Amino acid sequence: VTGGAGFIGSFLCEELIRRGFYVVAIDNLFRGKIENLKSIINHKNFKFVKMDLSGSIDFDLLMDVPKPVSILFHLAAINGTQYFYDIPFKVLDINTRITQNVLRIVEFLDAKYIVYTSSSEVYGDPIKIPTPEDHPILLNIFSMRDSYASSKAIGEFYIKLFCEKKKIPYLILRVFNLYGERMQTSKYGQVIPEFIKRALLEDNFYIIGDGSNTRSFCYIKDAVELMVKMVEMRLSDVINLGNDEEISIIELAKRIHRIIGREFKPSFLPPRPFDHKRRRPDISKLRSLFKDFNFTPLDVGLNKTIEFYKNLKDEGSSGK
């Protein structure tokens, strides 16, 4: 699991261990944290390798990994919306180099199945909402934000071309706005942990833009469960991974305040350039596979997530 100490990666590693897999997590700890793996770090079926996948690969660190590897999950990337604006060249360059190096690792470990986490960002400003998997990839060269989307789209092409050449099955997951415990609360984090931190700790609660933008949020444990179920079926496809319940950013902020028990008195900052107005997946393909799957209601997931950050606050941790 590349990016195994990160938000998605750590939950994925835990679920794979729970299901009896031997798991090797690779992470450079730029955004990931060892404490995210504290429940499994000493497990007999778990190995952690600290490695920067954007540079020269030290294959000696992987010599004792059992081969062939049955599944390689490629999650590692620079993520966090503000990074897309602040360091767009690095986001594009490093994420692309990471994927190139991961494919070298695929060959070294003789991996038999590849799972790549792409992003809903590749859809740009969608022509069709809800957005299906056959929607065109839309990239805007004038938008710094699309540095990340570009890196993910390039990654999709790398995975597809490499795996088809090598005759390796692959699964590309276009992930829509996951949330939950362990997400970063710095300015380089995502909207839900940022809002929770501001509502818990700061007097001035601000929203970037007017709050009318919408997103569709999926609780992390739902996403990981679905991911592992798809892998156990050995699906080879491109699939939207997310919950199709749509909510405006201002309504999300109101819900977080209501759960925390604080009065909602927002201020508004100018919107980011080229921010996307709506984001909602068409999950018909996902539903056809898992007809009886029940997503965690947003309020339930928010309560669990807020409780996690309250505990961090009580322990004196920043959550960064």
C-alpha positions as a Markdown table, in Angstrom:
| # | Residue | x | y | z |
|---|---|---|---|---|
| 1 | Val | 0.0 | 0.0 | 0.0 |
| 2 | Thr | 1.8 | 3.2 | -1.1 |
| 3 | Gly | 0.8 | 6.1 | 1.0 |
| 4 | Gly | 0.0 | 3.6 | 3.7 |
| 5 | Ala | 0.4 | 5.9 | 6.7 |
| 6 | Gly | -2.0 | 8.5 | 5.2 |
| 7 | Phe | -5.7 | 9.1 | 5.8 |
| 8 | Ile | -7.1 | 6.5 | 3.3 |
| 9 | Gly | -4.0 | 4.3 | 3.4 |
| 10 | Ser | -4.0 | 3.7 | 7.2 |
| 11 | Phe | -7.7 | 2.7 | 7.2 |
| 12 | Leu | -7.1 | 0.5 | 4.2 |
| 13 | Cys | -4.1 | -1.2 | 5.9 |
| 14 | Glu | -6.2 | -1.9 | 9.0 |
| 15 | Glu | -9.0 | -3.4 | 7.0 |
| 16 | Leu | -6.7 | -5.6 | 5.0 |
| 17 | Ile | -5.0 | -6.9 | 8.2 |
| 18 | Arg | -8.5 | -7.5 | 9.6 |
| 19 | Arg | -9.3 | -9.7 | 6.6 |
| 20 | Gly | -6.1 | -11.7 | 7.0 |
| 21 | Phe | -3.8 | -10.2 | 4.4 |
| 22 | Tyr | 0.0 | -9.7 | 4.9 |
| 23 | Val | 0.4 | -5.9 | 4.4 |
| 24 | Val | 3.4 | -3.8 | 3.5 |
| 25 | Ala | 2.9 | 0.0 | 3.8 |
| 26 | Ile | 5.2 | 2.4 | 2.1 |
| 27 | Asp | 5.2 | 6.1 | 3.0 |
| 28 | Asn | 7.6 | 9.0 | 3.3 |
| 29 | Leu | 5.6 | 10.5 | 6.2 |
| 30 | Phe | 5.3 | 13.9 | 4.5 |
| 31 | Arg | 1.6 | 13.9 | 5.2 |
| 32 | Gly | 1.1 | 10.4 | 6.7 |
| 33 | Lys | 1.8 | 9.7 | 10.3 |
| 34 | Ile | 3.1 | 6.6 | 12.1 |
| 35 | Glu | 0.4 | 7.1 | 14.8 |
| 36 | Asn | -2.2 | 6.5 | 12.1 |
| 37 | Leu | -0.9 | 2.9 | 12.1 |
| 38 | Lys | -0.6 | 2.4 | 15.9 |
| 39 | Ser | -3.3 | -0.3 | 16.0 |
| 40 | Ile | -1.3 | -2.5 | 13.6 |
| 41 | Ile | 2.3 | -1.3 | 13.7 |
| 42 | Asn | 3.4 | -4.4 | 15.8 |
| 43 | His | 1.1 | -6.9 | 14.1 |
| 44 | Lys | 2.9 | -10.0 | 12.8 |
| 45 | Asn | 1.3 | -9.5 | 9.3 |
| 46 | Phe | 2.3 | -5.9 | 8.9 |
| 47 | Lys | 5.5 | -4.2 | 7.7 |
| 48 | Phe | 6.2 | -0.5 | 7.4 |
| 49 | Val | 8.8 | 0.8 | 4.9 |
| 50 | Lys | 9.8 | 4.5 | 5.0 |
| 51 | Met | 10.5 | 5.5 | 1.5 |
| 52 | Asp | 10.3 | 8.6 | -0.7 |
| 53 | Leu | 8.7 | 7.3 | -3.9 |
| 54 | Ser | 9.4 | 10.5 | -5.8 |
| 55 | Gly | 13.2 | 10.0 | -5.8 |
| 56 | Ser | 15.6 | 7.1 | -6.5 |
| 57 | Ile | 14.1 | 3.8 | -5.3 |
| 58 | Asp | 16.1 | 1.8 | -2.8 |
| 59 | Phe | 15.0 | -1.7 | -3.8 |
| 60 | Asp | 17.0 | -3.2 | -0.9 |
| 61 | Leu | 14.3 | -1.9 | 1.4 |
| 62 | Leu | 11.9 | -4.2 | -0.4 |
| 63 | Met | 14.1 | -7.3 | -0.6 |
| 64 | Asp | 12.3 | -9.2 | 2.1 |
| 65 | Val | 8.8 | -8.5 | 0.8 |
| 66 | Pro | 7.2 | -11.9 | -0.2 |
| 67 | Lys | 6.9 | -12.2 | -3.9 |
| 68 | Pro | 4.8 | -12.2 | -6.0 |
| 69 | Val | 2.6 | -9.5 | -4.4 |
| 70 | Ser | -1.0 | -10.3 | -4.9 |
| 71 | Ile | -2.3 | -6.7 | -4.9 |
| 72 | Leu | -0.5 | -3.3 | -5.1 |
| 73 | Phe | -2.6 | -0.4 | -3.9 |
| 74 | His | -1.2 | 2.9 | -5.2 |
| 75 | Leu | -2.5 | 5.8 | -3.1 |
| 76 | Ala | 0.7 | 7.9 | -2.6 |
| 77 | Ala | 0.4 | 11.5 | -3.8 |
| 78 | Ile | 0.7 | 15.1 | -2.8 |
| 79 | Asn | -2.9 | 16.0 | -1.9 |
| 80 | Gly | -4.6 | 18.9 | -0.2 |
| 81 | Thr | -6.4 | 21.6 | -2.2 |
| 82 | Gln | -4.2 | 24.5 | -1.1 |
| 83 | Tyr | -1.1 | 22.6 | -2.3 |
| 84 | Phe | -2.6 | 22.7 | -5.8 |
| 85 | Tyr | -2.5 | 26.5 | -5.8 |
| 86 | Asp | 0.7 | 27.0 | -3.8 |
| 87 | Ile | 3.0 | 24.4 | -5.5 |
| 88 | Pro | 1.3 | 23.3 | -8.7 |
| 89 | Phe | 4.5 | 22.4 | -10.5 |
| 90 | Lys | 5.6 | 20.2 | -7.6 |
| 91 | Val | 2.2 | 18.6 | -7.4 |
| 92 | Leu | 2.2 | 17.7 | -11.1 |
| 93 | Asp | 5.9 | 16.7 | -11.2 |
| 94 | Ile | 6.2 | 14.7 | -8.0 |
| 95 | Asn | 2.9 | 12.8 | -8.3 |
| 96 | Thr | 3.8 | 11.8 | -11.9 |
| 97 | Arg | 7.3 | 10.6 | -10.8 |
| 98 | Ile | 5.7 | 8.7 | -7.9 |
| 99 | Thr | 3.5 | 6.8 | -10.3 |
| 100 | Gln | 6.4 | 6.0 | -12.6 |
| 101 | Asn | 8.4 | 4.7 | -9.7 |
| 102 | Val | 5.5 | 2.6 | -8.4 |
| 103 | Leu | 5.3 | 0.9 | -11.8 |
| 104 | Arg | 9.0 | 0.0 | -11.3 |
| 105 | Ile | 8.1 | -1.5 | -7.9 |
| 106 | Val | 5.2 | -3.4 | -9.5 |
| 107 | Glu | 7.8 | -5.1 | -11.8 |
| 108 | Phe | 10.2 | -5.7 | -8.9 |
| 109 | Leu | 7.6 | -7.3 | -6.7 |
| 110 | Asp | 5.9 | -9.1 | -9.5 |
| 111 | Ala | 2.5 | -7.6 | -8.5 |
| 112 | Lys | -0.5 | -9.5 | -9.9 |
| 113 | Tyr | -3.2 | -6.8 | -9.5 |
| 114 | Ile | -3.0 | -3.0 | -9.4 |
| 115 | Val | -5.5 | -0.6 | -7.6 |
| 116 | Tyr | -5.0 | 3.1 | -8.3 |
| 117 | Thr | -6.8 | 5.9 | -6.5 |
| 118 | Ser | -7.6 | 8.6 | -8.9 |
| 119 | Ser | -9.8 | 11.6 | -8.1 |
| 120 | Ser | -13.1 | 13.2 | -9.0 |
| 121 | Glu | -11.0 | 16.2 | -9.9 |
| 122 | Val | -10.3 | 14.7 | -13.3 |
| 123 | Tyr | -13.9 | 15.5 | -14.3 |
| 124 | Gly | -13.2 | 19.3 | -13.9 |
| 125 | Asp | -16.4 | 21.3 | -14.1 |
| 126 | Pro | -18.6 | 18.4 | -15.2 |
| 127 | Ile | -20.9 | 18.7 | -18.2 |
| 128 | Lys | -23.2 | 16.1 | -16.6 |
| 129 | Ile | -24.2 | 15.9 | -12.9 |
| 130 | Pro | -24.4 | 13.2 | -11.4 |
| 131 | Thr | -21.1 | 12.4 | -13.2 |
| 132 | Pro | -20.6 | 8.9 | -14.7 |
| 133 | Glu | -17.4 | 7.2 | -15.3 |
| 134 | Asp | -17.6 | 7.7 | -19.1 |
| 135 | His | -17.6 | 11.4 | -18.7 |
| 136 | Pro | -14.7 | 13.1 | -20.5 |
| 137 | Ile | -11.6 | 14.0 | -18.5 |
| 138 | Leu | -11.6 | 17.9 | -18.4 |
| 139 | Leu | -8.5 | 19.8 | -17.6 |
| 140 | Asn | -8.0 | 23.6 | -17.6 |
| 141 | Ile | -4.4 | 24.7 | -18.4 |
| 142 | Phe | -5.2 | 28.1 | -16.9 |
| 143 | Ser | -6.2 | 26.6 | -13.5 |
| 144 | Met | -3.4 | 25.9 | -11.0 |
| 145 | Arg | -5.9 | 23.7 | -9.2 |
| 146 | Asp | -5.8 | 21.3 | -12.1 |
| 147 | Ser | -2.2 | 20.5 | -11.4 |
| 148 | Tyr | -3.5 | 17.7 | -9.2 |
| 149 | Ala | -6.2 | 16.6 | -11.6 |
| 150 | Ser | -3.6 | 16.5 | -14.4 |
| 151 | Ser | -1.3 | 14.3 | -12.3 |
| 152 | Lys | -4.2 | 11.9 | -11.5 |
| 153 | Ala | -5.3 | 11.7 | -15.2 |
| 154 | Ile | -1.7 | 11.1 | -16.3 |
| 155 | Gly | -1.5 | 8.4 | -13.5 |
| 156 | Glu | -4.6 | 6.7 | -15.0 |
| 157 | Phe | -3.0 | 6.6 | -18.4 |
| 158 | Tyr | 0.2 | 5.2 | -17.0 |
| 159 | Ile | -1.6 | 2.5 | -15.0 |
| 160 | Lys | -3.9 | 1.5 | -18.0 |
| 161 | Leu | -1.1 | 1.4 | -20.6 |
| 162 | Phe | 1.4 | -0.4 | -18.3 |
| 163 | Cys | -1.1 | -3.0 | -17.1 |
| 164 | Glu | -2.5 | -3.7 | -20.6 |
| 165 | Lys | 1.0 | -4.2 | -21.9 |
| 166 | Lys | 2.0 | -6.5 | -19.0 |
| 167 | Lys | -1.5 | -8.2 | -19.0 |
| 168 | Ile | -2.1 | -7.3 | -15.4 |
| 169 | Pro | -5.6 | -6.6 | -14.2 |
| 170 | Tyr | -6.2 | -3.1 | -12.8 |
| 171 | Leu | -8.8 | -1.1 | -11.0 |
| 172 | Ile | -9.0 | 2.7 | -11.2 |
| 173 | Leu | -11.1 | 4.3 | -8.5 |
| 174 | Arg | -12.1 | 7.9 | -9.0 |
| 175 | Val | -12.5 | 9.0 | -5.4 |
| 176 | Phe | -15.1 | 11.7 | -4.3 |
| 177 | Asn | -14.6 | 13.7 | -1.2 |
| 178 | Leu | -13.8 | 11.2 | 1.6 |
| 179 | Tyr | -13.9 | 12.4 | 5.2 |
| 180 | Gly | -13.4 | 11.0 | 8.7 |
| 181 | Glu | -10.9 | 10.6 | 11.5 |
| 182 | Arg | -7.1 | 11.2 | 10.9 |
| 183 | Met | -7.5 | 13.9 | 8.2 |
| 184 | Gln | -5.1 | 16.8 | 8.5 |
| 185 | Thr | -6.4 | 20.0 | 10.0 |
| 186 | Ser | -3.8 | 22.3 | 8.6 |
| 187 | Lys | -4.6 | 24.7 | 5.7 |
| 188 | Tyr | -3.4 | 21.9 | 3.4 |
| 189 | Gly | -6.2 | 19.6 | 4.7 |
| 190 | Gln | -9.7 | 19.1 | 3.4 |
| 191 | Val | -12.8 | 21.1 | 4.2 |
| 192 | Ile | -14.4 | 19.0 | 6.9 |
| 193 | Pro | -11.4 | 18.8 | 9.3 |
| 194 | Glu | -10.7 | 22.5 | 8.6 |
| 195 | Phe | -14.3 | 23.4 | 9.5 |
| 196 | Ile | -14.2 | 21.2 | 12.6 |
| 197 | Lys | -11.0 | 22.8 | 13.8 |
| 198 | Arg | -12.3 | 26.3 | 13.2 |
| 199 | Ala | -15.6 | 25.6 | 15.0 |
| 200 | Leu | -13.8 | 24.0 | 18.0 |
| 201 | Leu | -10.8 | 26.3 | 18.4 |
| 202 | Glu | -11.3 | 29.7 | 16.6 |
| 203 | Asp | -13.5 | 32.7 | 17.2 |
| 204 | Asn | -13.6 | 33.7 | 13.5 |
| 205 | Phe | -15.2 | 31.0 | 11.4 |
| 206 | Tyr | -14.7 | 31.7 | 7.8 |
| 207 | Ile | -15.8 | 30.1 | 4.5 |
| 208 | Ile | -13.9 | 30.5 | 1.3 |
| 209 | Gly | -16.5 | 31.7 | -1.3 |
| 210 | Asp | -20.2 | 32.2 | -0.5 |
| 211 | Gly | -20.8 | 28.5 | 0.5 |
| 212 | Ser | -23.1 | 27.7 | -2.4 |
| 213 | Asn | -20.6 | 25.2 | -3.8 |
| 214 | Thr | -21.7 | 21.6 | -3.3 |
| 215 | Arg | -19.9 | 18.4 | -2.6 |
| 216 | Ser | -20.8 | 14.7 | -2.0 |
| 217 | Phe | -19.1 | 13.3 | 1.1 |
| 218 | Cys | -18.4 | 9.7 | 1.8 |
| 219 | Tyr | -17.3 | 8.4 | 5.2 |
| 220 | Ile | -13.8 | 6.8 | 5.1 |
| 221 | Lys | -14.8 | 3.4 | 6.5 |
| 222 | Asp | -17.5 | 3.0 | 3.9 |
| 223 | Ala | -15.0 | 3.8 | 1.1 |
| 224 | Val | -12.4 | 1.4 | 2.4 |
| 225 | Glu | -15.0 | -1.4 | 2.9 |
| 226 | Leu | -16.2 | -0.9 | -0.7 |
| 227 | Met | -12.6 | -0.8 | -2.0 |
| 228 | Val | -11.7 | -4.1 | -0.4 |
| 229 | Lys | -14.9 | -5.7 | -1.6 |
| 230 | Met | -14.1 | -4.7 | -5.2 |
| 231 | Val | -10.6 | -6.0 | -4.8 |
| 232 | Glu | -11.8 | -9.3 | -3.5 |
| 233 | Met | -14.0 | -9.6 | -6.6 |
| 234 | Arg | -10.8 | -8.9 | -8.7 |
| 235 | Leu | -12.7 | -6.2 | -10.7 |
| 236 | Ser | -10.8 | -4.6 | -13.6 |
| 237 | Asp | -12.6 | -1.3 | -14.4 |
| 238 | Val | -12.8 | 2.4 | -13.8 |
| 239 | Ile | -15.3 | 3.1 | -11.0 |
| 240 | Asn | -16.5 | 6.2 | -9.1 |
| 241 | Leu | -16.0 | 5.7 | -5.3 |
| 242 | Gly | -18.2 | 7.9 | -3.2 |
| 243 | Asn | -21.6 | 8.7 | -1.8 |
| 244 | Asp | -24.0 | 10.5 | -4.1 |
| 245 | Glu | -25.7 | 12.6 | -1.3 |
| 246 | Glu | -25.0 | 16.2 | -2.2 |
| 247 | Ile | -24.7 | 19.1 | 0.3 |
| 248 | Ser | -23.7 | 22.8 | 0.0 |
| 249 | Ile | -20.6 | 23.9 | 1.9 |
| 250 | Ile | -22.6 | 26.4 | 3.9 |
| 251 | Glu | -25.1 | 23.7 | 5.0 |
| 252 | Leu | -22.1 | 21.5 | 5.9 |
| 253 | Ala | -20.7 | 24.3 | 8.1 |
| 254 | Lys | -24.1 | 24.7 | 9.8 |
| 255 | Arg | -24.3 | 21.0 | 10.6 |
| 256 | Ile | -20.9 | 20.9 | 12.1 |
| 257 | His | -21.8 | 23.9 | 14.3 |
| 258 | Arg | -25.0 | 22.3 | 15.4 |
| 259 | Ile | -23.3 | 19.1 | 16.4 |
| 260 | Ile | -20.6 | 20.9 | 18.3 |
| 261 | Gly | -23.1 | 23.2 | 19.9 |
| 262 | Arg | -21.8 | 26.6 | 18.7 |
| 263 | Glu | -23.6 | 29.5 | 17.2 |
| 264 | Phe | -23.0 | 29.8 | 13.5 |
| 265 | Lys | -21.6 | 33.2 | 12.6 |
| 266 | Pro | -19.6 | 32.9 | 9.5 |
| 267 | Ser | -17.5 | 35.4 | 7.6 |
| 268 | Phe | -16.7 | 34.9 | 3.9 |
| 269 | Leu | -13.4 | 35.1 | 2.0 |
| 270 | Pro | -13.0 | 35.5 | -1.8 |
| 271 | Pro | -13.4 | 32.2 | -3.7 |
| 272 | Arg | -10.4 | 30.3 | -5.0 |
| 273 | Pro | -9.9 | 30.7 | -8.7 |
| 274 | Phe | -11.5 | 28.0 | -10.8 |
| 275 | Asp | -13.1 | 26.3 | -7.8 |
| 276 | His | -15.8 | 23.7 | -8.9 |
| 277 | Lys | -19.4 | 24.6 | -8.2 |
| 278 | Arg | -20.8 | 21.1 | -7.9 |
| 279 | Arg | -19.4 | 17.6 | -7.4 |
| 280 | Arg | -21.7 | 14.6 | -7.3 |
| 281 | Pro | -20.9 | 11.1 | -8.6 |
| 282 | Asp | -23.1 | 8.9 | -10.6 |
| 283 | Ile | -22.7 | 5.6 | -8.6 |
| 284 | Ser | -24.9 | 3.4 | -10.7 |
| 285 | Lys | -21.9 | 1.1 | -11.4 |
| 286 | Leu | -21.1 | 0.9 | -7.7 |
| 287 | Arg | -24.7 | 0.3 | -6.8 |
| 288 | Ser | -25.0 | -2.5 | -9.4 |
| 289 | Leu | -22.2 | -4.3 | -7.6 |
| 290 | Phe | -23.4 | -3.7 | -4.0 |
| 291 | Lys | -27.1 | -3.2 | -4.1 |
| 292 | Asp | -27.6 | -3.6 | -0.4 |
| 293 | Phe | -24.8 | -1.4 | 0.8 |
| 294 | Asn | -25.9 | 1.3 | 3.2 |
| 295 | Phe | -23.7 | 4.4 | 3.4 |
| 296 | Thr | -23.1 | 6.0 | 6.8 |
| 297 | Pro | -25.4 | 9.1 | 7.1 |
| 298 | Leu | -23.5 | 12.3 | 7.0 |
| 299 | Asp | -24.5 | 13.4 | 10.5 |
| 300 | Val | -23.4 | 10.0 | 11.9 |
| 301 | Gly | -20.0 | 10.3 | 10.2 |
| 302 | Leu | -19.6 | 13.9 | 11.3 |
| 303 | Asn | -20.3 | 13.0 | 14.9 |
| 304 | Lys | -17.6 | 10.3 | 14.8 |
| 305 | Thr | -15.2 | 12.7 | 13.1 |
| 306 | Ile | -15.9 | 15.6 | 15.5 |
| 307 | Glu | -15.4 | 13.3 | 18.5 |
| 308 | Phe | -12.0 | 12.2 | 17.2 |
| 309 | Tyr | -10.9 | 15.9 | 16.9 |
| 310 | Lys | -12.3 | 16.8 | 20.3 |
| 311 | Asn | -10.2 | 14.0 | 21.8 |
| 312 | Leu | -7.1 | 15.4 | 19.9 |
| 313 | Lys | -7.9 | 18.8 | 21.3 |
| 314 | Asp | -8.2 | 17.5 | 24.8 |
| 315 | Glu | -4.9 | 15.7 | 24.4 |
| 316 | Gly | -3.2 | 18.9 | 23.3 |
| 317 | Ser | -2.6 | 17.7 | 19.7 |
| 318 | Ser | -3.0 | 19.9 | 16.7 |
| 319 | Gly | -3.9 | 17.0 | 14.4 |
| 320 | Lys | -1.5 | 18.3 | 11.8 |
